[in-house]
Amino acid sequence: MHPKQEEILKACEQMCPNTLMETLEISFCEVGEDYLVAKMPVTSKVHQPDGILHGGAMVALAESVGSAASFIFLNAKDFYIRGIEISANHVKSVREGYVFGKAEIIHKGKTTQLWNIKIRDEEDNLISVVKLTTIAIPKTK
């Protein structure tokens, strides 16, 4: 792995303590020129009552990886990044293992960004497709 990629993943991991990402055990595992990947374990902590991965947990994974990607790829040290719209289509269920969310940019505007996030299981089966819109809000000095 390139040292810059290691630095980016380390910065992502430093955002997780004392957040929902820590609660859901989301970790960042891969970064490329235009994408970021995070993984989340599928355990009873993120199940719905019938023992499959809760859709809300998948949406939390998607928003976490998409927002982190927005922060990284915009070099947004002077901005707050917020999700302003999210939609998800869950196409397959999963009971155990890990799911991986890969955020890829569709539109990289100065104010708003549009992300496509595909969530896959360990066998590369498509579990959910998520569209996330983020906004970059300037930090006041």
C-alpha positions in Angstrom: 0.0 0.0 0.0 1.2 3.5 -0.9 2.2 5.6 2.2 -0.4 8.3 1.2 -3.1 5.6 1.2 -2.0 4.4 4.7 -2.1 8.0 5.9 -5.7 8.5 4.5 -6.9 5.3 6.2 -5.3 6.3 9.5 -7.0 9.7 9.3 -10.3 7.9 8.7 -9.8 5.6 11.7 -9.0 8.6 13.9 -12.5 10.0 13.2 -14.2 6.9 14.7 -13.7 6.9 18.4 -16.8 7.9 20.4 -19.0 7.9 17.4 -21.6 5.6 15.8 -18.8 4.2 13.6 -17.1 2.8 16.8 -20.4 1.5 18.1 -21.1 -0.4 14.8 -17.4 -1.4 14.6 -17.0 0.2 11.2 -13.4 0.4 10.0 -11.9 1.8 6.9 -9.9 -0.7 4.9 -9.2 0.5 1.3 -8.7 3.8 -0.6 -8.1 4.5 -4.2 -7.9 7.5 -6.5 -11.6 8.0 -6.4 -13.1 5.6 -3.9 -13.1 4.7 -0.2 -14.1 1.3 1.4 -15.3 0.6 4.9 -16.3 -2.7 6.5 -18.7 -3.6 9.2 -19.1 -6.9 11.0 -22.6 -8.5 10.8 -23.4 -9.7 14.3 -26.5 -9.8 16.5 -25.7 -6.1 17.4 -26.8 -5.0 13.9 -29.5 -7.6 13.3 -33.2 -6.9 13.0 -35.5 -9.2 15.0 -35.5 -12.0 12.5 -31.7 -12.3 12.5 -30.6 -10.5 9.3 -28.6 -7.3 8.9 -30.8 -4.3 9.7 -31.3 -1.9 6.8 -30.6 1.1 9.1 -27.1 -0.4 9.9 -26.4 -0.6 6.2 -27.5 3.0 5.7 -25.2 4.0 8.6 -22.3 2.2 7.0 -23.0 3.9 3.7 -23.3 7.4 5.2 -20.2 6.9 7.2 -18.1 5.8 4.2 -19.6 8.4 1.9 -19.1 11.3 4.3 -15.5 10.3 5.1 -14.8 10.0 1.3 -16.3 13.5 0.8 -14.0 14.9 3.6 -10.9 13.2 2.1 -11.5 13.8 -1.6 -12.5 17.4 -1.1 -9.5 18.1 1.1 -12.2 19.6 3.3 -10.2 20.7 6.4 -12.0 24.1 6.2 -15.5 22.5 5.8 -18.0 20.5 7.8 -19.3 17.6 5.8 -22.9 16.6 6.3 -25.2 14.1 4.6 -28.3 15.9 3.3 -30.1 13.1 1.4 -29.7 9.3 1.4 -31.7 6.6 -0.4 -31.1 2.8 -0.2 -32.3 -0.2 -2.1 -31.6 -3.4 -0.2 -31.4 -6.3 -2.6 -30.2 -9.2 -0.6 -30.0 -10.2 3.1 -27.0 -11.3 5.1 -26.8 -12.9 8.6 -23.1 -13.0 9.4 -19.6 -12.1 8.3 -18.7 -8.7 7.1 -20.2 -6.2 4.7 -18.1 -3.7 2.7 -19.3 -0.3 1.6 -17.5 1.2 -1.4 -18.2 4.9 -1.9 -17.5 6.2 -5.5 -18.0 9.8 -6.6 -20.7 10.6 -9.1 -20.6 14.4 -8.8 -17.9 16.4 -7.1 -19.2 20.0 -6.7 -17.8 22.7 -4.5 -20.9 22.7 -2.3 -22.7 19.4 -2.9 -21.4 16.0 -3.8 -23.2 12.9 -5.0 -21.9 9.4 -4.0 -22.8 5.9 -5.2 -22.2 3.4 -2.4 -22.5 -0.3 -3.1 -22.6 -2.6 -0.1 -21.3 -6.2 -0.7 -20.8 -9.2 1.4 -17.6 -11.3 1.7 -18.5 -13.3 -1.4 -18.9 -10.0 -3.4 -22.7 -10.4 -3.6 -24.5 -7.1 -3.9 -26.5 -6.4 -0.7 -27.5 -2.8 -1.0 -27.2 0.2 -3.4 -27.1 3.6 -1.7 -27.1 7.1 -3.1 -25.8 9.8 -0.8 -25.7 13.5 -1.2 -23.3 15.5 1.0 -22.8 19.2 1.5 -19.6 21.0 2.4 -20.4 23.8 4.9 -17.6 26.3 5.4 -16.2 26.5 9.0 -16.5 30.0 10.4 -13.3 31.4 11.8 
